[in-house]
Each structure stands twice: as structure tokens, then as C-alpha cells.
Amino acid sequence: MTVLVTGVTGKIGRGVAAALHRDGVAVRGGSSRPEQATDRPYDVVGVDLTRPETLRAALDGVRSVFLYPSVEAADGVIAALREAEVEQVVLLSSLSVLVPGAGVIAEAPRAAEKVYSAGGLPLTILRPDVFATNALDWVDAIKTGEVALPYPGAHVGVVHDDDVVDAAAAALTDPRHAGHDYTLTGPQSITQAEQIRTIADALGVPVELRELTADEWRAAVPYIPAPIVDALLAIWAEANGSPRDVSHTVEAVADRAPRTFAQWAAETFA
């Protein structure tokens, strides 16, 4: 059995390929920039999902495929997967598709889910909540001793990137997961403020939180497109003071307990 992992130069794709290879599964990496992945212990071939013809050769002998969400040329990708009689397709989506007010943030994964779900494929959809690594955006401010943000009490089920990797690897190698949609969260609902303090503790530095109004934060981030700012503020406002439901899917799919945000921080800033 060979598994094709597309997007293998990205963090999740690279992790999925490494986990499979570590478990003795035959892996073929796919990337639109294969020259950036020449140091891998498995073959990496050129695959550009916006050009489905590049996918066909990569599918030779492949049973399972890991995909990132995109609707561009999706019909051609689906046709290639069906022609190759692939038995398992795992699509990395986002929990944002289920979050009220997610706006433009959910548009791309929602559209990808729709087109791939209608494609007649043996499909597994993974919907991770916010990745723990997103919290790296706060690190520079934490080191200055102050973080200014809106809705510090907004909850999220932050998920460790490696838990997403492990769930994807498990789904790619077990046909029982075909036809299922999985929400992936960490084991706890945690606020933005708690994330910041956890990172500060791991760094061994003091930090103060300064709460901004929505308009103040909007003015502080002119480099973020306005529709994304609107969506983020709507998500945080809805989650402010409201603990997020957490799932037990990581444990059910990957057969082990999900990692906590504190574990991620300890690993990252050790």
C-alpha cells in the first residue's frame, strides 16, 4: 500500500508523511515545489492540484491520498482520483465551517468540502479547531511584557498540530474511517488569555494583558484584510466567556489522548 501525501512541504503534510514513514507505510510525497523537499526518506514528486494532469502519474499504485482543501480544478482532481480507483481520501478542512460568523475564513474549506463530498469518493473529512502554532503570533509581544488584544476571554478548543497529523495518518491507513467527518480539538476549552499566560510561563517571563475594543484592534492590524478582521471579531465575540465543546475524536481515531496546550508550549519553548 502506498499513500500519497500532497502539500508535503507544509507543516501538516510533512508531519503526516513522516508519521506514515515511521510506521513502515510506503509514502510518496507530492508538492508543487518538490525541489524544497529533497531531504526526505521517501520519494517526492511534482504535484500541483491546480493542474490535475500532474496528479495522475503520482497516483500510480496509490491506495490513499491526503489533500488540502481547494476548489480550483477540484473536478479534475476528483476525476483523477476516481480513475486511479483510490480507496481512501482524507481532506484537511477546518472547524470554521461549523462556527457561526466565521465568514470568509470558512468559505474555502466549506466550498472544498461541498465539491469533494459530491465527488463520489471514499472520503474522510478532518475539521481541526485552531492550531496551537497560531499562538506563535503572540510570542514577540509576550516577550515585551504586554499583549493587547480584543476578547481575551474568548474560548477555543486549541488542537496540537501533531494530533492532527496523527489523526490524518490513522485515517489514511484504516478504511473504517471512510465516509466520516471528524472534528478535532484539544482536550480543553482554553481562552486567549490562558494561552498567552501559558506561553509566558513556558518562556519564564511576566506578561500583562491589555484588552482592546474591536475598533482599537481593527486599527492596530491594517495589514489584515477587513473581511478577515470582521470574521475573527465575530468568532471571538461569540466565544467570549463561552467554553467551547471539545471532542474526543483524536483519541478515537489516533488511539491516544490529545495533547494539551501546555504540552505544546513546553515542547515549543523548552
Backbone torsions as a table, in degrees:
resi	resn	phi	psi	omega
1	MET	NA	129.8	175.9
2	THR	-115.5	137.7	177.2
3	VAL	-111.7	128.8	173.8
4	LEU	-95.0	123.0	177.7
5	VAL	-111.2	109.1	177.2
6	THR	-83.4	163.7	-178.1
7	GLY	64.3	36.4	-171.0
8	VAL	-75.7	-7.1	172.9
9	THR	-88.7	-7.1	175.8
10	GLY	-86.7	164.7	-174.6
11	LYS	-60.8	-47.8	-177.1
12	ILE	-71.7	-47.1	179.1
13	GLY	-58.5	-43.9	178.3
14	ARG	-62.2	-41.2	179.9
15	GLY	-65.4	-40.9	179.4
16	VAL	-63.0	-46.7	179.5
17	ALA	-61.4	-42.4	-180.0
18	ALA	-64.4	-41.6	-179.7
19	ALA	-64.3	-42.4	179.1
20	LEU	-64.9	-45.7	179.9
21	HIS	-61.1	-40.5	179.4
22	ARG	-61.9	-31.2	-179.6
23	ASP	-89.0	6.0	176.4
24	GLY	85.2	13.5	178.5
25	VAL	-86.7	137.5	176.8
26	ALA	-68.7	124.3	-174.7
27	VAL	-120.7	140.9	169.0
28	ARG	-125.1	121.1	178.4
29	GLY	-86.2	144.7	176.3
30	GLY	-125.6	134.0	-179.4
31	SER	-154.9	146.6	173.6
32	SER	-74.7	-9.8	177.6
33	ARG	-129.3	63.2	-174.8
34	PRO	-61.6	-22.0	179.4
35	GLU	-67.2	-15.8	178.3
36	GLN	-90.1	4.7	-177.8
37	ALA	-133.7	48.0	-176.9
38	THR	-88.0	-4.3	-174.9
39	ASP	-101.6	18.2	-173.4
40	ARG	-92.4	151.3	178.4
41	PRO	-83.1	17.5	178.3
42	TYR	-141.5	162.9	-179.5
43	ASP	-70.5	141.0	174.2
44	VAL	-124.0	127.1	-177.6
45	VAL	-120.0	160.8	179.2
46	GLY	-75.2	118.2	176.9
47	VAL	-136.8	117.9	175.8
48	ASP	-117.3	108.7	-174.7
49	LEU	-67.2	-12.3	173.0
50	THR	-82.7	-6.6	175.9
51	ARG	-129.2	82.9	-172.8
52	PRO	-55.9	-22.5	178.5
53	GLU	-62.8	-24.6	178.3
54	THR	-75.2	-16.5	-177.8
55	LEU	-81.3	-30.2	-170.9
56	ARG	-59.9	-47.7	-179.4
57	ALA	-65.1	-35.0	-178.7
58	ALA	-68.4	-18.6	-176.6
59	LEU	-87.5	-1.1	-178.8
60	ASP	-60.2	118.6	178.9
61	GLY	76.7	8.0	-176.3
62	VAL	-89.3	135.8	177.3
63	ARG	-101.2	-35.9	-176.1
64	SER	-130.1	150.3	-178.1
65	VAL	-136.6	136.0	174.3
66	PHE	-103.5	126.9	-176.3
67	LEU	-125.5	145.9	167.7
68	TYR	-89.9	154.4	-175.4
69	PRO	-77.3	126.3	174.5
70	SER	-160.0	141.3	177.3
71	VAL	-99.6	-12.8	180.0
72	GLU	-65.1	121.3	179.8
73	ALA	62.9	20.1	-176.8
74	ALA	-62.1	-35.3	179.6
75	ASP	-61.1	-39.7	177.9
76	GLY	-68.2	-37.3	177.2
77	VAL	-64.4	-45.8	179.8
78	ILE	-61.0	-42.9	179.4
79	ALA	-61.1	-41.1	179.7
80	ALA	-66.0	-40.6	179.2
81	LEU	-65.4	-41.1	179.6
82	ARG	-69.6	-39.4	178.4
83	GLU	-61.6	-37.0	179.9
84	ALA	-81.0	-3.6	-179.9
85	GLU	55.6	44.1	176.9
86	VAL	-63.8	136.8	-173.8
87	GLU	-95.8	-12.2	-177.5
88	GLN	-153.0	126.7	175.8
89	VAL	-126.1	124.8	177.6
90	VAL	-111.3	118.6	-177.8
91	LEU	-104.4	123.8	176.8
92	LEU	-84.7	110.8	179.9
93	SER	-110.5	-141.7	-177.2
94	SER	-156.2	143.9	176.4
95	LEU	-64.1	-16.4	-179.9
96	SER	-58.0	-24.8	-179.6
97	VAL	-64.9	-17.3	-178.8
98	LEU	-106.7	0.8	-173.7
99	VAL	-98.4	121.5	177.1
100	PRO	-59.9	138.2	176.4
101	GLY	82.2	4.8	-177.3
102	ALA	-69.0	-18.3	171.7
103	GLY	53.6	-131.8	-174.5
104	VAL	-65.0	-23.8	-179.6
105	ILE	-62.2	-32.1	-177.5
106	ALA	-92.6	-7.8	-171.8
107	GLU	-62.0	-50.0	-176.0
108	ALA	-65.7	-50.7	178.7
109	PRO	-64.5	-34.8	179.1
110	ARG	-65.2	-42.0	179.0
111	ALA	-65.9	-39.5	179.3
112	ALA	-65.7	-43.1	177.6
113	GLU	-58.4	-42.0	-177.0
114	LYS	-63.6	-47.7	-175.3
115	VAL	-71.8	-38.6	-179.6
116	TYR	-74.2	-33.2	177.7
117	SER	-66.4	-28.3	-179.8
118	ALA	-88.4	0.7	-172.5
119	GLY	-87.4	1.2	178.9
120	GLY	69.2	30.3	-179.2
121	LEU	-100.7	154.9	170.6
122	PRO	-76.3	86.9	-164.7
123	LEU	-106.3	137.6	168.5
124	THR	-119.0	128.7	179.4
125	ILE	-108.1	126.8	175.7
126	LEU	-105.3	126.6	-179.3
127	ARG	-120.0	83.2	178.5
128	PRO	-72.9	147.5	170.3
129	ASP	-75.1	-166.9	-177.0
130	VAL	-59.0	131.6	178.1
131	PHE	-70.4	141.9	178.2
132	ALA	-57.6	-35.7	-177.0
133	THR	-65.2	-17.0	175.3
134	ASN	-61.0	-26.2	-179.0
135	ALA	-68.4	-11.9	176.9
136	LEU	-61.5	-21.6	178.9
137	ASP	-63.1	-20.8	-179.1
138	TRP	-89.0	-11.8	-167.1
139	VAL	-60.2	-46.6	-177.9
140	ASP	-60.3	-42.8	179.5
141	ALA	-66.7	-39.2	178.5
142	ILE	-59.1	-40.6	-179.0
143	LYS	-67.1	-22.9	175.5
144	THR	-80.8	-13.3	178.1
145	GLY	100.3	-3.8	179.7
146	GLU	-146.7	136.1	173.7
147	VAL	-122.0	127.0	178.8
148	ALA	-108.9	124.8	-177.0
149	LEU	-157.5	158.3	174.0
150	PRO	-87.8	155.0	174.1
151	TYR	50.3	58.4	178.5
152	PRO	-62.6	-19.1	179.5
153	GLY	-90.7	10.5	179.6
154	ALA	-72.3	129.5	-177.8
155	HIS	-90.9	152.8	174.2
156	VAL	-153.1	150.7	177.6
157	GLY	-93.8	62.0	-173.4
158	VAL	-48.4	132.8	-178.0
159	VAL	-115.6	135.6	176.8
160	HIS	-67.3	134.3	-179.2
161	ASP	-55.1	-38.2	-177.6
162	ASP	-69.2	-23.8	174.9
163	ASP	-69.5	-37.0	175.3
164	VAL	-65.1	-43.1	177.7
165	VAL	-57.9	-48.5	-176.8
166	ASP	-65.3	-39.2	178.8
167	ALA	-66.0	-40.8	179.1
168	ALA	-64.2	-45.0	-179.9
169	ALA	-61.4	-40.7	179.1
170	ALA	-66.0	-43.0	-178.5
171	ALA	-66.3	-33.1	-178.8
172	LEU	-70.5	-21.0	-174.5
173	THR	-112.8	5.5	-179.2
174	ASP	-132.3	107.6	-176.5
175	PRO	-62.5	-14.3	179.0
176	ARG	-65.1	-17.0	-178.4
177	HIS	-85.8	-10.8	179.5
178	ALA	-61.0	136.7	179.1
179	GLY	87.4	4.7	-178.4
180	HIS	-111.2	149.4	172.7
181	ASP	-112.0	129.1	-175.6
182	TYR	-122.1	127.1	171.4
183	THR	-88.9	129.0	-177.5
184	LEU	-115.9	120.2	175.1
185	THR	-132.3	170.7	169.6
186	GLY	-76.4	-177.1	-176.3
187	PRO	-82.9	-1.5	-176.2
188	GLN	-145.1	151.3	170.0
189	SER	-86.8	125.5	-172.7
190	ILE	-133.6	139.4	-178.6
191	THR	-82.3	166.5	175.1
192	GLN	-61.3	-41.1	-179.7
193	ALA	-62.3	-41.1	179.6
194	GLU	-66.3	-36.1	176.4
195	GLN	-62.7	-45.4	-178.2
196	ILE	-62.8	-44.8	179.8
197	ARG	-67.0	-33.8	177.8
198	THR	-65.1	-41.9	177.8
199	ILE	-65.8	-43.0	179.5
200	ALA	-60.5	-40.9	177.4
201	ASP	-62.9	-41.3	-179.7
202	ALA	-66.1	-33.9	178.2
203	LEU	-80.9	-17.9	-177.9
204	GLY	74.2	35.6	-179.3
205	VAL	-128.1	151.2	175.3
206	PRO	-79.0	153.4	177.8
207	VAL	-147.2	142.8	173.7
208	GLU	-114.6	146.1	177.8
209	LEU	-106.3	133.2	175.3
210	ARG	-120.1	118.8	-176.2
211	GLU	-82.0	129.6	177.2
212	LEU	-101.3	152.0	168.8
213	THR	-74.9	166.1	178.1
214	ALA	-58.8	-42.3	-179.1
215	ASP	-67.6	-37.8	178.1
216	GLU	-63.5	-41.9	-179.9
217	TRP	-69.3	-38.4	178.7
218	ARG	-58.0	-42.6	179.8
219	ALA	-69.7	-25.7	-177.1
220	ALA	-81.5	-13.2	-176.4
221	VAL	-126.3	58.8	-177.9
222	PRO	-65.0	-15.7	-178.6
223	TYR	-81.9	-9.5	177.2
224	ILE	-94.7	128.4	179.2
225	PRO	-54.1	139.9	-175.0
226	ALA	-55.7	-40.5	179.4
227	PRO	-62.7	-33.3	177.7
228	ILE	-71.9	-40.8	176.2
229	VAL	-58.3	-45.9	179.8
230	ASP	-59.8	-43.4	-178.2
231	ALA	-66.4	-43.7	179.7
232	LEU	-62.1	-44.9	-180.0
233	LEU	-62.8	-38.5	178.6
234	ALA	-65.4	-42.1	179.0
235	ILE	-63.0	-47.4	-178.0
236	TRP	-66.6	-38.8	179.5
237	ALA	-62.2	-42.6	180.0
238	GLU	-66.3	-33.7	-175.8
239	ALA	-92.1	-2.5	-175.5
240	ASN	-67.4	116.1	-179.2
241	GLY	74.5	8.2	-177.5
242	SER	-118.4	101.6	179.8
243	PRO	-54.8	138.3	-179.9
244	ARG	-83.6	139.4	171.4
245	ASP	-64.1	134.3	176.5
246	VAL	-108.0	149.2	-177.9
247	SER	-100.5	165.0	174.7
248	HIS	-111.7	24.2	-173.5
249	THR	-70.5	-38.3	179.1
250	VAL	-56.0	-46.1	-179.9
251	GLU	-64.9	-39.5	-178.3
252	ALA	-69.9	-38.3	-175.9
253	VAL	-87.5	-47.2	-175.5
254	ALA	-90.7	-6.7	175.7
255	ASP	63.6	39.3	170.7
256	ARG	-163.6	159.6	-176.1
257	ALA	-67.3	142.2	177.1
258	PRO	-69.1	152.4	-180.0
259	ARG	-79.3	148.3	178.4
260	THR	-85.2	164.9	175.7
261	PHE	-64.3	-35.6	177.9
262	ALA	-62.7	-36.7	176.2
263	GLN	-63.9	-42.8	178.2
264	TRP	-60.1	-46.4	-178.2
265	ALA	-63.2	-41.8	179.8
266	ALA	-63.5	-41.5	178.8
267	GLU	-66.3	-40.8	-172.9
268	THR	-75.1	-35.2	-173.5
269	PHE	-113.8	19.8	179.3
270	ALA	-63.2	NA	NA
